[in-house]
Amino acid sequence: MASSDNNANTPLSEISLDDVIVQEPKKVRGTVGERLWGPYRTHSGTTVSDRYSGGPWGLGDPEDTHLRIVEKDILIPNMIKKKANTTWCEEANKGFFNCAAQQGMFKMTWKCQDAARQLRDCVTKVLEDPVKVQEVTQEYLDMRAEYRRTGKRKLLRRT
């Protein structure tokens, strides 16, 4: 069979090694993942930034002070509310729970509205106070840095 006879219907048993053309593979830059993900790839081979995957335990850079959206919008406000209920708004919190204990579960909803409003106003003031927000944010960053540095979580007690 001649090499100029390139018929796709020729059976493999009739093709000789002289008829086979071996092509060198194209030279492409990087791996498939690098071509797909481009600038989002890091040296560790993941799409996660070094900010979140670096550090001694692979938990993130301990010295990083950047807050993710979930930390800024959910975790820190929850910490502020918890701290407000236990320390800054302790009197309003005790007043509401005393009223709730006296009135019972069903009457509490309309009999303890004033105490609930006082507690809600106190927590709202704390959430809007930039000094207290900064204090809790720094406390959270210190906890996160310690976790990233050691790999051990600080036990948070439920109140």
Steps between C-alpha positions, in 0.01 A plus 500: 500500500642837406529778752316735266197272527358633828164331504320497835323177405818294469509217757778518758641165396593644158685808635876468535718689746645703212155644435453624855599860559602581857442860596668674788249622759433871499690695760250668729567731786441347845266225606132469420412652837728797443342563161149472645546700820773738388589769753287343775739208541758526772826319552329236715286387207166617637265782416502615863705808573814470714323728745270207587728203433845623608646512847668229706200262502348591163218686676591847376748773579487572877598865449227567242240752622274483195142397583293284270140607434359223719725609787409865461126454450419194713768381742602833652141632546411168669798539734394859575142389579624222727736735682231769521258257663756382756694818584388832352121448520495273803234700688259508205562130439426410863186716493367324192570151632351580841184628331488191277540270801220678688254518210553158350549400140173619351438826689862603452443606138275793591574556870880534460504724193656793688782284639558346157507847341758619757719198432468543123583874523804429716634235259434733204697780669789260558492386135515863385783599739822500292725468807330181617484361146875562462565336840311182406653498150850513651406223745380288205817570299714398801304174536529429127875576499556268796304225324696546179829505693436190715223308323303480828164667546412697809200348668211744504260437783132524425306730728 
